[in-house]
Amino acid sequence: MSTSPGRPARLNATDEMLAVAENSVGASRRIQIVWALPHRPDPARLHEFWKRLDAGVLSRQPRSPVLPGARRWWSATGNEQQPCLGADPLRDNQILEWLDRQVTAPLDGRRLWALSYCPTETGSVVCLTVPHSTIDGIGLLRAIDATTRRPDAPLPDHPSGIDDLRDIADQLITGTPDTARWLGKVGRDARLRASIRDAVRSMAKSRDRSGDSSAGEEPQFFSTAFVTVPAAAWEAAADAVGGTTNSLFLSVAERLCRTAIEETRGRPLEIGIPISLRGEDDDSSANALVVVPLRIDENAPAPHRVRALTKDRLARVCPEDTTLIPQALWHHLPHALSRALKTPGAQFTDAVASNFGETPGRVPDAIDHRPASKVFVRTMSVPGVVPGRARLRLSLCMIRVRTELSLSITGIPGHFGAPGRLADTVESVLHSLRIPAEKWTVS
């Protein structure tokens, strides 16, 4: 939902659950944007870029409301994590390890996000790492693009009782009809009633457990493969099998799972599809999205069939895909109950496939007004996925940069192996779909 000028952006259910993800699933989610540059920018330009980012929506933290009943809000806060500028050039086979070090670097307190740079043998690499609880991928890309334009009005940096009253009123105005609609749906929809009942029972069982079933399991930090594909070749491959750019992308995710994860063979897969709910360019929401699980049976993997399944599932997107009860009620529940009634999200699907579309505006040349040769987006769990606490085993991100599609594929090493093996598996799956791909930063 777009925020009116001068009014603070409020945390929604997704923001709140991402903020406590480390406690609930043992890892926090981070987003990393990577620029491969054919040149080495002047350090002064990197510092200028950092300052422009610091003046925007990335530099903010949650604050408690003044009045009970209002939601938490985002307050402007300066980032104390200064740019990290390396001096020694990286060899090609060192770039991925360097990126992994940047994505796992501590971000806490007022170290809100990190901008890092290092020269390479053919130019340089720059990465921006941001907690997912602060912003989603589309919001982050827009925030980067906004640095190339005149800055917007600053975010509020102090609480206001009047703003809290407005937020309470907004919740009443939107919550009353939402609750009436929801009550009617509960009466009609046996699956929704069962989901609510199962969530409450699960909460009760978790209280009775003497210990954590995942105790002793170590987090698994995902391996990464980066590849680029000519956009025209991808579209031609999609046309050849009666699919679309996106249904082919989902088919790639499905085939990667079936190829590498033995227990997914012979059973349906669930692939999470993030759907953006973000409004106009002035929408300062943090996470304006819902992750919709798409169920794919093993006997229906063809891209044209995935296209039909996706169309049908997206036609049924509803508020209960985010929380099982109206969000106006959800925000006032005790923490344990609100956690139980939040839909599981990406961490509890087999794979998540995020298609960001075309890079907005001037993202490829945002650093120093000179274009990057490649731009990638990846999402990572830090310190890693704990297998007994989260189901996610594979994550894909795709973004179009001029005439190329950039894909990052991250997979749990217990199934996909080290980065080199993952890259070979990705190349093999793409080849089976007649998609030519070029690897980047192979270890």
Secondary structure, DSSP 8 states (H G I E B T S, - for coil): ----TTS--B--HHHHHHHTHHHHHS-EEEEEEEEEESS---HHHHHHHHHHHHTTTTSEEEE--SSTTS--EEEE-------EE--S-B-GGGHHHHHHHHHHS---TT---EEEEEEBSSSEEEEEEEETTT--HHHHHHHHHHTTS--------S--HHHHHHHHHHHHHHHHHHHHHHHHHHHH-HHHHHHHHHHHHHHHHHHH-SS-TTTT---B--EEEEEEEEHHHHHHHHHHTT--HHHHHHHHHHHHHHHH-GGGTTS-EEEEEEEE---STT---S--EEEEEEEE-TT--SHHHHHHHHHHHHTT--GGGTBSS-HHHHTTS-HHHHHHTB---GGGSSEEEEEEEE--TTGGGTTTSS--SEEEEEEEEES-B-TTT----EEEEEEEETTEEEEEEEE-HHHH-SHHHHHHHHHHHHHHTT---EEES--
